[in-house]
Amino acid sequence: MLSLVTLALAVCAATISAAPLRDSLDKDDVSVPSAADALPTSFTWSSSAALVGPKNDSEELAAIKDPSIVEINGTYHVFASTAKESGYGLVYFNFTDFSQANNAKFNYLDQTAIGSGYRAAPEIFYFEPQSIWYLIFQNGNAAYSTNQNIGDPAGWSAPTNFYNGTPSIITQNIGSGYWVDMWVICDSSSCYLFSSDDNGHLYRSQTPLSSFPNGMTDPVIALADSQYALYEASNVYNVGNGQYLLIVEAIGSDGNRYFRSWTSNSPSGTWTGLADTEANPFARSNNVAFNGTAWTKSISHGEVVRTSTDQTLTISPCNLRYFYQGLSPNATGDYNALPWRLGLLTQTNSNC
């Protein structure tokens, strides 16, 4: 395995307080400089080795994928997809140091009220108006579960769907794709639900902040491109000073996954390209440095490491870290059985 910048060793946190856990930083405590100055127009990164993979246990997983991550008082809380040829599920684990992440205990969420069956692509955030954690995921629909304590895997509620069925606009545009990768972000008045269709469309629904999670509108197309140029795995973040960052996974001309990026003055606004080409991507093999031979050529579904955990998804655009899934360039076979692993990108050209 390749090594990231030297990381201090620490013991993985296995004991979680029974009290409801949330961030010690409110969104206003995150120091965010001028977004226009802080976000570069091109990005460079260094990558760790593959840090997290499946356990050698009765689950017999092929992959760990699609991580969502928040840091609270020095502990990283991760929700991810589990994958094997027979299907998908969800897992929760936590650790205090990325160098020890692979030692973390896996808590398989099919053993909770979330239940078994198709569940994948989680997103975690703390919804301040209700003082509760939300886990967003796909289950053939867009779904959520709630929990008072992020560190208590048994505390998750049974899933509730956002929609009565597949919205007609998605049925009309999805082609041979799949409706995937639900993502929620809120501003001071509304909450927005984004999703993708593996066919070049990014969709957006919304509801008043006071109504969330109920009342999502019929989706509209927020952004469109060719199928592989706007594929899946969207993230939307508030980077301060009235600016939002959107990243979406694409499939490049070499067949490998990478991320494009855009900015807007609102989650419901027009998205303007930032670093959005193969030559100038948000994150791709051509702007990521590895220590030795690259363990992956795909930079795929992941999340910015967040230290402010509320529904505004506010991040500092300085010194970004991105927890992502990668894949051995030699891997072949059924997509669900591909050996995806998790690694960490660290931005090397921050403007601040």
Buried (B, 14 or more C-beta within 10 A) or exposed (E): EBEBEEBEEBEBBEEBEEEBBBBEBBBEEBEBBBBBEBBBEEBBBBBBBBBBBBBEEEBEBBBBBBBBBBBBEEBBBBBBBBBBEEEBBBBBBBBBBBBBBBEBEBBBBBEBEBBEEEBBBBBBBBBBEEEBBBBBBBBBBBBBBBBBBBBBBEBBBEBEEBBEEEBEBBEEBBEEBEBBBBBBBBBEEBBBBBBBBBBBBBBBBBBEBEEBBEEBEEBEBBBEBEBBBBBBBBBBBBBBBEBBBBBBBBBBEEEBBBBBBBBBEEBBEEBEEBBBBBEBBBBBBBBBEBBEEBBBBBBBBBBBBBBBBBBBBBBBBBEBBBBBBBBBEEBEEEEBBBBBBBBBBBBBEBBB
